[in-house]
Amino acid sequence: MQPELTLNAICERIIQAPLGPHRRLIAISGPPGSGKSTTAEHLAGLLNAQDEKTAVVPMDGFHLDNRLLKEDGNREKKGAPQTFDATGFVRLVAALQSDEAVIYPLFDRGQDIAIAGAGRVNVDVKTVVIEGNYVLLKNQPWQGLSKHWSLTISLAISRDVLKKRLIKRWLDQGLTKADAEIRAIDNDLRNADFIITNEQFADIKLTRNPK
């Protein structure tokens, strides 16, 4: 896909994608800080404006609780693949293929916790945009998601822009500049490299390099 492909053009691709069987599930993948949430919300807004009932489901609600991460020795690696309830997320995606309402957890970044039962995909929703770092991984159990996707989108962003975004994200969370740089470089960018190396080929690759 060419970088200049517009979100309107992607919406057309989504509308043409098959239902399977009751809903059309669209995957948006990319490194942390690449703009997955913003892109998903923009696409959903455009689709709903065309009377295509659409909801966004983030993967982040499946972050393991900090107590479990500490118990497993993964507290400082939060955001890496093993710090998510991947099996639970795969079950959710499978459930989204049903013709029923589906409840799912959401992640509260300010409190740094997942909140159970905080989101819902209503019965009349026919398109669900599912965004997350690892939705296109080749590794198990993530690879089990691939059979559910009607269309896949991968976001690409330059490393310099990504680094600046990630440092700013941690600064906004109250970290010192030194700690923000450590979290961004030693954790987030490592996860970004893992995604790039282990991600499946996407139907659409969207380049996002805002200044």
C-alpha positions, -999 to 999 in steps of 0.1 A, spaced: 0 0 0 12 35 -8 16 58 22 -8 84 7 -38 60 9 -64 80 27 -86 69 56 -116 73 34 -101 48 9 -94 24 38 -130 27 48 -141 16 14 -118 -14 17 -134 -22 51 -170 -19 38 -161 -43 9 -145 -68 33 -166 -99 41 -186 -105 73 -174 -135 91 -200 -148 100 -219 -120 118 -194 -93 121 -165 -78 102 -134 -77 123 -107 -53 114 -72 -55 130 -50 -25 134 -14 -33 146 16 -12 153 43 -4 178 34 14 210 29 51 203 23 46 165 -12 60 165 -33 29 166 -60 43 189 -63 75 170 -65 57 136 -91 33 149 -113 60 163 -110 80 130 -119 50 109 -149 42 132 -161 78 130 -160 77 92 -178 44 90 -205 54 115 -211 85 95 -219 62 65 -244 42 87 -219 13 90 -224 5 127 -188 3 140 -172 -1 174 -135 1 185 -121 -26 209 -86 -20 223 -63 -49 232 -50 -29 262 -78 -41 285 -60 -74 286 -29 -60 305 -22 -84 334 -26 -67 368 6 -53 383 4 -78 412 6 -107 388 34 -90 368 54 -85 400 48 -121 410 61 -133 376 91 -109 376 76 -89 347 67 -56 364 94 -37 346 85 -53 313 49 -42 312 37 -39 276 57 -69 264 37 -98 249 40 -120 280 24 -92 302 -10 -96 285 -37 -122 289 -32 -133 253 -54 -164 256 -83 -143 271 -79 -118 242 -81 -145 216 -113 -157 233 -128 -122 231 -120 -119 194 -137 -152 187 -167 -141 207 -170 -109 186 -179 -131 157 -213 -138 174 -246 -120 168 -248 -111 205 -236 -81 226 -201 -87 239 -186 -72 270 -149 -65 273 -124 -49 297 -108 -15 292 -74 -2 304 -72 30 325 -38 45 318 -41 70 346 -47 43 372 -25 18 354 -52 -9 357 -76 -29 335 -112 -24 344 -135 -54 338 -168 -50 321 -161 -14 311 -168 -18 273 -196 -33 252 -201 -41 215 -238 -38 209 -259 -63 190 -264 -39 160 -226 -34 155 -215 -51 122 -179 -38 121 -154 -40 149 -120 -23 147 -96 -41 171 -64 -23 178 -33 -34 197 4 -39 195 3 -77 190 -29 -84 170 -8 -96 140 19 -115 157 30 -149 142 37 -162 177 12 -184 197 -13 -178 210 -16 -145 191 -14 -163 157 -48 -178 165 -63 -144 158 -55 -145 121 -85 -166 111 -109 -140 125 -97 -110 105 -117 -96 76 -90 -70 69 -56 -62 85 -38 -29 88 -3 -23 101 9 12 111 45 21 103 63 51 119 99 63 119 119 54 149 128 90 157 92 101 158 83 70 177 110 76 203 99 113 208 62 102 212 70 75 237 92 98 259 64 124 259 39 97 269 59 89 300 66 125 308 28 131 306 25 103 332 47 122 356 80 104 351 113 124 351 130 129 318 156 103 327 130 77 337 109 85 307 138 79 284 146 46 301 110 33 298 108 44 262 142 30 251 147 -1 272 111 -13 271 88 3 245 113 4 216 123 -31 223 87 -42 220 84 -21 188 114 -41 174 98 -74 184 66 -64 166 84 -54 134 103 -87 134 74 -110 143 44 -94 126 25 -111 99 20 -94 65 -9 -70 66 -34 -63 39 -27 -25 43 5 -9 55 -2 27 65 27 50 70 22 76 97 51 101 103 37 133 116 62 160 127 
